[in-house]
Amino acid sequence: MGLFDMFTREIAIDLGTANTLIIYNNKIVIDQPSIVAIDRASGKPIAVGSQAKLMQGKTHENIRTIRPLKDGVIADFHASEHMIKEFIKLIPDLSGKFMQPALRIVICIPSGITEVEKRAVKDSALKVNAKEVKLIYEPMAAAIGAGIDVENPEGNMIVDIGGGTTEIAVIALGGIVCDRSLKIAGDVFTNDIAYFIRSQYNLDIGERTAERIKIEIGSAMEELEFALEDIPVQGRDLITGKPKEIMVSYKEVFKALDKSIMRIEDAIMETLSITPPELASDIYKTGIYLAGGGALLNGLADRIHLKTGLPVCVAEDPLRAVVRGTGIALKNINKFRFLIK
């Protein structure tokens, strides 16, 4: 180990469309929304993460909120660079030091990303004193985080439903054998709910309200084993212009989400249809693993089980499975060197 390596710190980042998570010293030290608030006049960022999310949908003309990532990739380079920089400053052991340590960073990326998009992710991270930036594919990170032994000569299927993309992959011998990256995930679910409420009740609701409905009573099944209670939803009446409140049930949310979930089911079936027969026989025994925030949708595991006839297992703490896997890959970088590019 060289003298320079002694002053290098290693961090793992799940740069998600909805949330950014960072692992340092084997602990999740940052778990914040991927949002930046910008001053329109100066163009300078004024808040990131939770602070910026509080402003979402409530800003005046001098401030705008930006989500730097769209569909799992960087859409606003300047905002993403600032967001990463500010989040790293929030890491207790790295902030306020006279000499800032160089960083070795591993970031997870969607499997369907292009070379240009990969370069954008690397460039954003290199601007924050990074000595080295490596990338790992999300399905592989999710599989490691879900406790799958990815080096085994045994087929496993992972479905990672994040904020911007759904990553479906069949993994064996430390590689992705076949995969699908679908731009239908948590953000599309949120938009589906907002559209349904608008068309059904002539009620305009914001993104934060639609997300709250998704989290509290989101359902992939019309009939759940344990019924969820209706919740009150406030918004602006499109006919009168007045604020109004309605009650929304989980069955209505199921109607809003049904078509998008069907497309995810179809993508899973397509991936299974191109899986080599020996791996397909493994998956028949091991089943399908679900990760990402979308895995928490009520009844989703049961619905995928009914569609595929395979056992479906939700990873422990699915929201953090990807960053946990990225952290494990970073900690055992020699063991997983073939996965990190």
N, C-alpha and C positions, 0 to 999 in steps of 0.2 A: 504494500500500500504506500503510495507516494504521500509527501507532505500535503500536497493540494487536496488529496482525497480525505485527509483528516478534517478539513474544513468544509466538506461537502455534506449536505443534508439531503435525504431521500424522501420524496412525497409522492403519493398516488392520488390521482384526480379522476373522479367520474364527472366529466363536464357534460351534464345532462341538459336537455331542452327545458325541463321544468325546475330541476334542482342541481346544484353543484355540491359534491361531497369530496372532502379531502382527508386522507389518512396520513398521519405523521407519527412516527414511533409506535406503530401498530394500533393507534387509536384514531377514531373518527373525530377530528378536531373542528371541521367545518361541515355544516349541513344547512345550506341556505338556498332560497329561491334564486334561479338564474335570471335576475332582473337588474337593470341599471337605470337610475333616474338621471336625466341630462338637462342642464340649463340651456334652453334654446338660444339665448343671446350669445353666450360665450362658447357653447359647445362642450363645456366641461362637465364631467360627471359629478353629481352632488350626493348620491347615495347608491349603495349596492345591497343586494340580498334582501333580508327581511325588512330593512328600512325602506327600500325602494318599493317592495311589494305593498306596504301600507299606503303608498301614494297611487298605486295602480287604479285607474278608473276615476281618480279624484283630483287630478292635476289641473292647474289653470294653464293659460296659454304660454307662460314662460318656462314650464317644465313638461317634459315628455318622458314616459317610461318605455324602455326598450328591453325586449328579450333578445340577447345577442345571438342565441342559437335557434335555428328553425330546422325541424326534421332531423335533429341530431347532429347538425353541422353548423359551423359558424356562418351567420348571415351578416353580422356587423363586426368587422375586425377591430375597430377602435374601441367599441364598447366591451367586447370580450377580453381584449388585452387589459383594459382598466379593471374589469371585474376580477380576473385571475390575480392581478397585482394586489388589489384590495383584500381579497380573501386570504392570500398568502401573508399579508401584513397582520391579519387577525390571528394567525397561529402563534400562541403565547411564546414558545421558545425561539421564534424567528423574528419577533417584532422588537423594536427599540434597541437593537445591537449596533455598536459603533461600526463593526465590520460585518456586513451582510454575508452570510455563507453562500457559496455557490450551491445550486440545486440540481439534483438528478431527479427528473420527473417522469413518471409513467402515466399516460392518459389513455383512457379507453375510448374507442371510436366505433361507429356502426360498421357492420360488415359490408354494406353497400356503398361505402364512401369512395370518392374518386381521388386520384393522385393530387389534384389541385386542392381539394378539401383537406386532405391529409397535411399538405404543406401549410395551409392556413392555420390548422391546429398547432403545428410545430412552431410556426413563426410567432403566434400569440404567446406561447409558453417561453420561447427563447428571449422575449423582451423583458422577462421578470428575473433576470440574473440566473437563468438556467444554464448549467454547464452541458447538460445532456438531456435530450427529450426523446423518450421512446413511446411507442404506441402499441396497444393490445386491442384486439377486436372484442366488442361487447359480449357477444354470445360466449366466447371463451372465458372472459372474466366472470360472467354470470354463472357459468358452469362450475368454475373453481370456487366461487363464493357460495354456491349451493351445496358444496361438499362432494361434487363428482370427481372421481379420479380420472382426469382427462388423458392421462398417459396409458391407461388400460387398453388392451385390444378388444374393447367392448363398446358397442354403439350406445350413445345416450342422446336424447333429444332435449334441447333447451328452448323455451319460448320466453323471451325477455320483452315485456310490454312496458316501454318507458313513456316519456312525455311526447317525444317527437316521432319515434319509430318503434315498430315491433320487429325484433330480431328472432328468426327461427333458424335453428341450426342442428344438424346431426354431427356429433363429435366422436372421434375415435382416434387412438394412438397419437394424441396431442395435436390433432389437426381438425379443421372443419371439412367434412366430406361433402355435404351439400347444405345450402342455406338459402333463406329468403329474407330480404330486408323490406319491410312494408311501411309506408308513410301513413299508417293508421294506428294511433295509439292514444295516450291520455288527452292530448290537445284536441284531437278530433272528437273524442267522447265529450269533452267540455263544450265544443261548438255544437255538437248534435243536441245536447240538452238545451242550450240557449235557443237554438232554432225551433225545437219542439215547443218550448214554453211560449215563444213569440207567435208561432203559427196556431197553437191550440188555444191560448188565452189572451192573445193580443197584448202580451206583457213583455216589455223590453228589460232584460236583466243583464248585468255585467259579467265579465269573465270570472271574477272572484266568486260571485254568487253561484254561477253554473258549476264551478269547481267544488263549492261546498255541497251542492246537491249530489254531485257525483260521489264525493267521499262519504257522505252520510247515508244516502239511500240508493247509490248506484247498484244496478242489478243486471245480471246477464240472463236471468231466468224470470219467466212470468209468475211462477209459483215457487216461493222459497220455503224451505223447511220451517224457518222461523220468520214470520212476517215482520217487516220493518214498519215503524209508525210513520204516518204522513208528517211532513215538515212544512212550516210556513215559509213562503218565499215572497220577498218584496221586490218591486221594480216599478217601472213607469208604464202606465196604461197608454197604449199607442193610439187609442181613439180619443180619450179625454185629456191626455197629457198629465193626469194627476198620478201621484204615487199610489200604489195599490198592493194589497197582499192577497195571495192565494195559498191553498194547501195543495201540496204535490205528493203523490204516492210513488212507491218503488215500482209499481206496475207500469206507471206512465214513463218512468225513467227507462225501464226495460224496452218500451216501444221506441223511445228516442235512440237507444244504443244498438238495437237489434241488427240493423243492416251492417253497421261497422264491425260488430262482433262476427257476423256471418262471413265477412271478408277475411278476417283473421283465421277463422275456422277453415275456410277454403285454402288459404296459404299453407296452413299446417298439413292439410290433406295432400296438397300439391308436393310439398317437401317429402312427405311419407312416400308418395308415388314414385319419386326418383331416388329413393334410398336403396342402396345395394341390398339384396335379399339377406345376406348374412347379418348385416347391421339391423335390418328390419326385424329379424328374429330376436336380436338382443333387445330392441326397443319394446317388443311385445312383452318381455319379462321386466325390463327396468322402468318402462313407462315414460311419461313426459314430465319434465320439471318446469314449473312456472316461476319467473322472477320479474322484478320491476314493479312499479306502483300499480300497474293494471292488474297484476295477479291478486290484488286485494279486493277486486270487484266481486261483490256478493254473487255466489252461484257460478262463477266463471269456470272453476275447476270441474264442477259437476257437468256443466254444459259441454266442455271439451271432451270429457270422459264419454258422454252420451254420443257425441259425434264420431269419435275415433274408436271407441270400444277399448281404449287403453287406460291403464292406471295413470292418474294425474296427481302429482305431488307439488304443493306450493313450498318454495324454499323458505327456510327460516329467515325472518326479517327480510322479505323480498325487496323492499325499497333500497336496502343497503347491500344486496348480494353482489352487484357489479363492482362497487368500490371495494368491498371486502375481498373479492377475487383479485382485483387490481393490486391491492395491498399485499396479498399473499404472493402474487407473482413478483412484485418488487422485492419483497423480503427474501424470496428464494430465486433470485434473478438468474443464477447459474443453472438451476434445475429447469426453469421455464424460459431459458434464453431463446429457444426455438419458437416461442409464442410471441415474444416481444420484438418489434421491428423498429 
